[in-house]
Amino acid sequence: MKNPLLAAAIAAALSFGSAAHAASNDELAQIRSQLQSLMQRVDKLEAENNSLKSENDQLKAQTEQVSKQMAQSATQGADLKPAPAAVKAADWPSRVVLKGDVRYRHQQTDDDNASAKREEDLLRARLGVEAKVNDSIVAAIGVSTTSAPGNPRGGNVQLDGAFSRKSLYLDLAYFDWTFADNAHFIAGKMKMPFVRPGQSLFWDNDINPEGIALTYSAGSMFGSAWSYWLEENVQTSATTTTATDTKMYGLQLGNRFDIGGNNLVVAASYYDLAAAEGRRPFYNNSPNGNSLTVSGGLAYDFQVVDLMAEYNFKLRDVPFQVWADVARNLDAEYDTAFTMGTMVGKASNPGTWETGLAYQLIEKDALFAQHIDSDFGGGLSDSDGWVLRTGYAPAKNWVLNATYFKNANNKDVGTEYDFDRLMLDFNTRF
């Protein structure tokens, strides 16, 4: 028996019991049998208890060994990776950014080339998702309202059609790969990868080009190069299509100068619209003012050189900006575009304001008119005039803007006419 104290106690009890009560031999035998059975059960329980104790000691030893390994790995800088499911659940919110904006616009247009003045209310809504794929790649997708069939120069939809549903189109879809320090390879439908000065309207702000681009910066210097698709199997007339594809190749180099705490940006760029002359790489079949051949194709190629400068400074803590942009098409007769302007203040934080004035001239074939601002001169080349802007931010992420265009069209060819437009914007973003 493994418990001698228990055995001794039982024996003493039996001896005492026999002496005191003079129990019969049969009764004593029965009691001894019951006690023997009880001791066997006690032995069995002791054996099970010893087994559980042994297993517990083994688990304790294993736990101590794992703890030592984890401490050693941490000391050596090892990366103890959690389970994949836990990583996915805990990590994705930190890698994804959701943002967007909603703009309500009241617009009045007085176009002397139209039969009557026009008054419109317009809505633009955009939503984008940007995700960090890994340490070197970011991908983004965005959608926007716009007029059919997917106007590249604007996200406005008109409030009409008896409360009809408004169209959403793919506005952005690209990845940005940081393949070296400050060097990016971008592919897809992207934001413009080159720098533009101030409020220059040589490019519409809603243009999102399609193709591939490279950007690089080193200290104060920056640069970009791009190759964009415009039209596959481009038309040469209203009924004839060729196997030629119209593309755009471009390059920009620039530098940012620190002048006593103020900032001066200068840059030079060049783009070539390949396979454009004699062809019709037009959105919605409209040349937007460029010269045409008899068959309706572009009369000139576009090899455009652009020089820009922007100077930012403060006067009594008020931001000031002055800028200029000049471009020339090396293949055209009416070949020059010029713009300059100033902006005082910056409507960003609550209670801040801004106001600015700019002048712009775009000769008939100075720029590829598919991409110029859609509001200045009604989105046509061969135009000039003034732009007056003002804005106020009454609260966070809320800006009120007013913009007035005082322009003239057909400056080089045809009968000149006036174009005036007033835009009142209620802008919100998140």
C-alpha positions as CSV (number, residue, x, y, z in Angstrom):
1,M,0.0,0.0,0.0
2,K,1.3,3.4,-1.0
3,N,-0.2,5.2,2.0
4,P,1.2,3.6,5.2
5,L,-0.3,6.2,7.5
6,L,-3.8,5.3,6.2
7,A,-3.1,1.6,6.6
8,A,-1.8,2.0,10.2
9,A,-4.9,4.1,11.1
10,I,-7.2,1.5,9.7
11,A,-5.4,-1.4,11.5
12,A,-5.6,0.6,14.8
13,A,-9.3,1.2,14.3
14,L,-9.9,-2.5,13.6
15,S,-8.0,-3.5,16.7
16,F,-9.9,-1.0,18.9
17,G,-13.2,-2.0,17.4
18,S,-12.6,-5.7,18.0
19,A,-11.7,-5.1,21.6
20,A,-14.5,-2.8,22.4
21,H,-17.4,-4.5,20.7
22,A,-16.2,-8.0,20.4
23,A,-17.5,-8.2,16.9
24,S,-17.9,-11.6,15.3
25,N,-15.3,-12.9,12.9
26,D,-17.8,-12.7,10.0
27,E,-18.5,-9.1,10.6
28,L,-14.8,-8.3,10.8
29,A,-14.1,-10.1,7.6
30,Q,-16.8,-8.0,5.9
31,I,-15.3,-4.8,7.2
32,R,-11.8,-5.8,6.1
33,S,-13.1,-6.5,2.6
34,Q,-14.8,-3.1,2.4
35,L,-11.6,-1.4,3.6
36,Q,-9.5,-3.3,1.1
37,S,-11.7,-2.1,-1.7
38,L,-11.5,1.5,-0.4
39,M,-7.7,1.3,-0.3
40,Q,-7.6,0.0,-3.8
41,R,-9.7,3.0,-5.0
42,V,-7.3,5.4,-3.1
43,D,-4.3,3.7,-4.8
44,K,-6.0,4.2,-8.2
45,L,-6.6,7.9,-7.5
46,E,-3.1,8.4,-6.4
47,A,-1.8,6.9,-9.6
48,E,-4.0,9.1,-11.8
49,N,-2.9,12.1,-9.7
50,N,0.8,11.3,-10.3
51,S,0.1,10.9,-14.1
52,L,-1.5,14.3,-14.3
53,K,1.3,15.8,-12.3
54,S,3.8,14.4,-14.8
55,E,1.9,15.8,-17.8
56,N,1.7,19.2,-16.1
57,D,5.5,19.2,-15.5
58,Q,6.1,18.3,-19.2
59,L,3.8,21.2,-20.4
60,K,5.5,23.6,-18.0
61,A,8.9,22.6,-19.4
62,Q,7.7,23.1,-23.0
63,T,6.2,26.5,-22.1
64,E,9.5,27.6,-20.5
65,Q,11.4,26.4,-23.6
66,V,9.1,28.4,-26.0
67,S,9.5,31.5,-23.8
68,K,13.3,31.2,-23.9
69,Q,13.2,30.8,-27.7
70,M,10.9,33.9,-28.1
71,A,13.2,35.9,-25.9
72,Q,16.3,34.7,-27.8
73,S,14.6,35.6,-31.2
74,A,13.7,39.1,-29.9
75,T,17.2,39.6,-28.8
76,Q,18.6,38.6,-32.2
77,G,16.1,40.9,-34.0
78,A,14.0,38.0,-35.5
79,D,10.6,38.9,-36.9
80,L,8.1,36.7,-35.2
81,K,5.2,36.7,-37.7
82,P,1.7,36.4,-36.4
83,A,-0.9,34.2,-38.1
84,P,-1.9,35.3,-41.6
85,A,-5.6,35.7,-40.6
86,A,-4.7,38.0,-37.7
87,V,-2.4,40.1,-39.9
88,K,-5.1,40.5,-42.5
89,A,-7.7,41.5,-40.0
90,A,-5.6,44.0,-38.1
91,D,-3.5,45.4,-40.9
92,W,-5.8,46.4,-43.9
93,P,-7.4,49.5,-42.3
94,S,-4.0,51.2,-41.9
95,R,-3.2,50.5,-45.6
96,V,-6.4,51.9,-47.2
97,V,-7.5,55.5,-47.5
98,L,-10.9,56.5,-48.7
99,K,-11.5,60.1,-49.9
100,G,-13.8,62.1,-52.0
101,D,-15.6,65.4,-52.7
102,V,-19.0,66.8,-53.6
103,R,-19.4,70.1,-55.5
104,Y,-22.6,72.0,-56.2
105,R,-22.3,74.7,-58.9
106,H,-24.6,77.4,-60.2
107,Q,-23.5,78.5,-63.6
108,Q,-24.5,81.4,-65.9
109,T,-23.2,81.6,-69.5
110,D,-23.5,84.5,-71.9
111,D,-22.1,83.2,-75.2
112,D,-22.6,85.6,-78.2
113,N,-22.3,82.6,-80.5
114,A,-25.3,80.9,-78.9
115,S,-28.9,81.8,-79.4
116,A,-29.6,82.7,-75.8
117,K,-28.1,83.0,-72.3
118,R,-27.9,79.8,-70.3
119,E,-28.4,79.1,-66.6
120,E,-27.6,75.7,-65.1
121,D,-27.1,73.9,-61.8
122,L,-24.4,71.3,-61.9
123,L,-23.3,68.5,-59.6
124,R,-19.9,66.8,-59.3
125,A,-19.2,63.9,-57.0
126,R,-16.0,61.9,-56.8
127,L,-14.9,59.0,-54.6
128,G,-11.5,57.4,-54.5
129,V,-9.7,54.5,-52.7
130,E,-6.0,54.4,-52.3
131,A,-4.3,51.3,-50.9
132,K,-0.7,50.5,-49.9
133,V,-0.1,47.1,-51.6
134,N,3.3,46.7,-50.1
135,D,6.3,48.8,-49.1
136,S,6.9,50.0,-52.6
137,I,3.6,49.9,-54.5
138,V,0.4,52.0,-54.0
139,A,-2.7,51.4,-56.1
140,A,-5.8,53.7,-56.5
141,I,-9.2,53.5,-58.0
142,G,-11.7,56.4,-58.4
143,V,-15.1,57.0,-59.8
144,S,-16.7,60.3,-60.8
145,T,-19.9,61.7,-62.1
146,T,-19.7,63.1,-65.7
147,S,-21.7,63.6,-68.8
148,A,-21.9,60.8,-71.3
149,P,-19.9,59.3,-73.0
150,G,-17.3,60.0,-70.2
151,N,-16.3,63.7,-70.7
152,P,-12.5,63.8,-70.0
153,R,-12.6,67.5,-69.2
154,G,-15.2,67.6,-66.5
155,G,-17.2,65.7,-63.9
156,N,-20.2,67.9,-64.0
157,V,-23.7,66.4,-64.5
158,Q,-26.6,68.7,-65.1
159,L,-29.6,68.8,-62.7
160,D,-32.4,68.0,-65.2
161,G,-34.1,65.0,-66.6
162,A,-37.0,64.9,-64.1
163,F,-34.8,63.6,-61.3
164,S,-33.0,61.1,-63.5
165,R,-30.1,58.9,-62.3
166,K,-26.7,60.4,-62.9
167,S,-23.8,58.6,-64.6
168,L,-20.7,57.3,-62.8
169,Y,-17.5,56.6,-64.7
170,L,-14.1,55.2,-63.9
171,D,-12.0,58.3,-63.2
172,L,-8.8,56.8,-61.8
173,A,-7.2,53.3,-62.0
174,Y,-3.4,53.2,-61.5
175,F,-0.5,51.8,-59.5
176,D,2.5,53.8,-58.4
177,W,5.7,51.8,-57.9
178,T,8.6,53.4,-56.0
179,F,11.3,51.4,-57.7
180,A,14.2,53.5,-56.2
181,D,14.6,56.4,-53.8
182,N,12.3,59.3,-55.1
183,A,11.7,57.4,-58.4
184,H,8.2,56.3,-59.4
185,F,6.8,54.2,-62.2
186,I,3.1,54.9,-62.7
187,A,0.7,53.0,-65.0
188,G,-3.0,53.2,-65.7
189,K,-5.4,56.1,-65.7
190,M,-3.6,58.5,-63.5
191,K,-3.3,62.0,-62.1
192,M,-1.1,64.4,-64.2
193,P,2.5,63.6,-63.2
194,F,4.0,66.9,-64.2
195,V,4.0,70.3,-62.5
196,R,1.7,73.2,-63.6
197,P,2.1,76.8,-62.4
198,G,-0.6,78.6,-60.4
199,Q,-4.0,78.7,-62.1
200,S,-2.7,78.1,-65.6
201,L,-5.5,76.7,-67.8
202,F,-3.4,75.1,-70.5
203,W,-4.6,71.8,-69.1
204,D,-8.1,71.2,-67.6
205,N,-7.9,70.2,-63.9
206,D,-10.2,67.2,-64.5
207,I,-7.9,65.6,-67.1
208,N,-6.6,62.2,-66.0
209,P,-4.3,60.9,-68.7
210,E,-3.9,57.2,-69.6
211,G,-0.7,55.2,-70.1
212,I,2.6,55.1,-68.3
213,A,4.8,57.8,-66.6
214,L,8.1,58.1,-64.7
215,T,8.8,60.7,-62.1
216,Y,12.0,61.5,-60.2
217,S,13.3,64.1,-57.7
218,A,16.8,64.7,-56.3
219,G,17.0,67.5,-53.8
220,S,15.4,70.6,-55.4
221,M,15.4,69.1,-58.9
222,F,12.4,67.2,-60.3
223,G,11.5,65.6,-63.6
224,S,8.9,63.4,-65.3
225,A,8.4,61.6,-68.6
226,W,5.2,60.0,-70.0
227,S,3.8,58.0,-72.8
228,Y,0.0,58.3,-73.2
229,W,-2.6,56.6,-75.4
230,L,-5.2,58.9,-77.1
231,E,-6.8,56.9,-79.8
232,E,-6.4,53.4,-81.3
233,N,-7.0,53.1,-85.0
234,V,-7.6,56.8,-85.3
235,Q,-10.0,58.2,-87.9
236,T,-8.8,60.3,-90.9
237,S,-12.3,61.3,-91.9
238,A,-15.8,60.8,-90.7
239,T,-16.0,57.4,-92.5
240,T,-12.3,56.3,-92.7
241,T,-10.2,54.6,-90.0
242,T,-6.5,53.7,-90.2
243,A,-4.4,51.2,-88.3
244,T,-2.4,54.1,-86.8
245,D,-2.6,54.9,-83.1
246,T,-2.4,58.5,-81.8
247,K,-0.1,58.8,-78.7
248,M,1.5,61.6,-76.7
249,Y,5.1,61.5,-75.5
250,G,6.4,64.1,-73.1
251,L,9.2,65.2,-70.8
252,Q,9.5,67.8,-68.0
253,L,12.6,69.0,-66.0
254,G,12.5,71.6,-63.3
255,N,13.9,73.0,-60.1
256,R,12.7,74.5,-56.8
257,F,14.7,77.4,-55.5
258,D,14.7,78.6,-51.8
259,I,15.1,82.4,-51.9
260,G,15.2,83.8,-48.4
261,G,12.5,81.4,-47.2
262,N,10.4,82.0,-50.3
263,N,9.9,79.5,-53.1
264,L,10.6,79.8,-56.8
265,V,9.7,77.0,-59.2
266,V,10.8,76.9,-62.8
267,A,10.4,74.1,-65.3
268,A,10.6,73.3,-69.0
269,S,8.5,70.7,-70.8
270,Y,7.9,69.3,-74.2
271,Y,5.3,67.0,-75.7
272,D,4.8,65.5,-79.1
273,L,1.3,64.3,-80.3
274,A,2.4,61.5,-82.5
275,A,0.3,60.5,-85.6
276,A,-2.0,63.5,-85.2
277,E,-1.7,65.5,-88.4
278,G,-4.5,64.6,-90.8
279,R,-6.2,62.5,-88.2
280,R,-9.2,62.9,-85.8
281,P,-8.1,62.0,-82.2
282,F,-11.2,63.8,-80.8
283,Y,-13.5,63.2,-77.9
284,N,-17.1,63.3,-79.0
285,N,-15.9,64.2,-82.6
286,S,-15.2,67.8,-81.7
287,P,-11.8,69.6,-82.6
288,N,-12.5,72.3,-80.0
289,G,-11.1,75.1,-82.2
290,N,-7.9,73.5,-83.8
291,S,-7.4,74.0,-87.5
292,L,-8.7,71.1,-89.7
293,T,-8.0,69.7,-93.1
294,V,-10.7,69.3,-95.8
295,S,-11.4,65.8,-94.6
296,G,-11.8,67.0,-91.0
297,G,-8.4,65.8,-89.6
298,L,-6.0,68.1,-87.7
299,A,-4.2,70.5,-90.0
300,Y,-1.0,70.4,-87.9
301,D,1.0,68.2,-85.7
302,F,1.6,69.3,-82.1
303,Q,5.2,69.5,-80.9
304,V,4.8,71.9,-77.9
305,V,7.5,73.5,-75.9
306,D,6.4,75.0,-72.5
307,L,8.3,77.2,-70.0
308,M,6.7,78.0,-66.6
309,A,7.6,79.9,-63.4
310,E,5.8,80.2,-60.1
311,Y,6.9,82.4,-57.1
312,N,5.4,81.9,-53.6
313,F,6.0,84.3,-50.8
314,K,4.3,85.9,-47.8
315,L,3.6,89.5,-47.0
316,R,2.6,90.1,-43.4
317,D,1.7,86.4,-43.1
318,V,-0.6,86.6,-46.1
319,P,0.4,84.1,-48.9
320,F,1.1,85.6,-52.3
321,Q,1.6,83.8,-55.6
322,V,2.6,85.1,-59.0
323,W,3.1,82.8,-62.0
324,A,3.5,82.7,-65.8
325,D,3.3,80.0,-68.4
326,V,4.2,80.3,-72.1
327,A,4.0,77.6,-74.8
328,R,4.7,77.3,-78.5
329,N,3.7,74.6,-81.1
330,L,6.7,74.2,-83.4
331,D,4.5,72.9,-86.2
332,A,1.8,75.5,-86.6
333,E,1.1,79.0,-87.8
334,Y,-1.0,80.3,-84.9
335,D,1.4,78.8,-82.5
336,T,1.6,80.7,-79.2
337,A,-0.1,80.4,-75.8
338,F,0.6,82.7,-72.9
339,T,-0.9,83.1,-69.4
340,M,0.1,84.9,-66.2
341,G,-1.6,85.7,-62.9
342,T,-1.5,86.3,-59.2
343,M,-3.3,84.9,-56.2
344,V,-3.5,86.5,-52.7
345,G,-4.4,84.4,-49.7
346,K,-5.3,80.7,-49.5
347,A,-8.8,79.4,-48.7
348,S,-8.0,76.3,-46.8
349,N,-8.3,76.5,-43.0
350,P,-11.5,77.8,-41.5
351,G,-11.8,81.6,-41.8
352,T,-9.2,81.9,-44.6
353,W,-9.8,83.5,-48.0
354,E,-8.2,84.0,-51.4
355,T,-8.6,86.2,-54.5
356,G,-6.8,86.2,-57.8
357,L,-6.7,87.6,-61.3
358,A,-5.2,86.0,-64.5
359,Y,-4.9,86.7,-68.2
360,Q,-4.7,84.0,-70.9
361,L,-4.2,83.8,-74.6
362,I,-4.3,80.5,-76.6
363,E,-3.9,80.9,-80.4
364,K,-5.7,78.6,-82.6
365,D,-3.1,75.8,-82.9
366,A,-0.8,76.6,-80.0
367,L,-2.1,73.7,-77.9
368,F,-3.9,70.5,-78.5
369,A,-7.4,71.8,-77.7
370,Q,-8.8,68.5,-76.4
371,H,-7.0,69.1,-73.1
372,I,-7.3,72.9,-72.5
373,D,-9.6,74.1,-69.7
374,S,-13.3,73.5,-70.6
375,D,-14.6,76.8,-69.1
376,F,-12.2,79.4,-70.5
377,G,-13.7,80.5,-73.8
378,G,-16.1,77.6,-73.6
379,G,-13.2,75.1,-73.9
380,L,-12.0,76.4,-77.3
381,S,-8.6,77.5,-78.6
382,D,-8.3,80.8,-80.5
383,S,-9.4,82.6,-77.4
384,D,-8.1,85.2,-74.9
385,G,-9.4,87.1,-71.9
386,W,-9.4,87.4,-68.1
387,V,-10.3,85.2,-65.1
388,L,-11.3,86.6,-61.7
389,R,-11.4,84.2,-58.7
390,T,-12.3,84.5,-55.1
391,G,-12.9,82.0,-52.3
392,Y,-13.6,81.7,-48.6
393,A,-13.5,78.7,-46.2
394,P,-16.2,79.1,-43.5
395,A,-15.4,75.7,-41.9
396,K,-13.1,72.7,-42.2
397,N,-13.3,70.9,-45.6
398,W,-15.7,73.5,-46.9
399,V,-14.9,76.2,-49.4
400,L,-17.1,78.7,-51.3
401,N,-15.8,79.9,-54.6
402,A,-16.8,82.4,-57.3
403,T,-15.1,82.5,-60.7
404,Y,-15.9,84.9,-63.5
405,F,-14.6,84.5,-67.1
406,K,-14.5,87.5,-69.4
407,N,-13.2,86.1,-72.7
408,A,-13.3,86.5,-76.5
409,N,-13.2,83.7,-79.1
410,N,-12.1,83.6,-82.8
411,K,-9.2,85.9,-82.1
412,D,-7.2,84.6,-85.1
413,V,-9.7,83.2,-87.5
414,G,-13.3,84.0,-88.1
415,T,-15.6,86.7,-86.6
416,E,-14.7,87.5,-83.0
417,Y,-17.4,87.1,-80.3
418,D,-17.6,87.5,-76.6
419,F,-17.9,84.6,-74.1
420,D,-18.7,85.4,-70.4
421,R,-19.3,82.8,-67.6
422,L,-20.0,83.1,-63.9
423,M,-19.6,80.0,-61.6
424,L,-20.6,79.9,-58.0
425,D,-19.3,76.7,-56.2
426,F,-20.2,75.0,-52.9
427,N,-17.2,72.6,-52.3
428,T,-17.0,69.9,-49.7
429,R,-14.4,67.2,-49.3
430,F,-13.7,64.3,-47.0
